[in-house]
Amino acid sequence: MASFPFARPEPSAPIQSPVIEVTDLTVMYGDRPVLWDVDWQVPAGVLMAVVG
């Protein structure tokens, strides 16, 4: 049986700064906090959503 060593692929593009960056976000629904102290980064080309 053939054996192949594990190798990580090289990244195809350099890491870029996030297109959207949020720090310490708090969201209220009326008087009730529903999200608090959220840090969030979205890189270019990524689709992201908060559902709930």
Summary of the structure (lengths in Angstrom):
residues: 52
radius of gyration: 18.9
end to end distance: 48.2
largest distance: 64.1
contacts: 57
relative contact order: 0.24
helix: 0%
strand: 40%
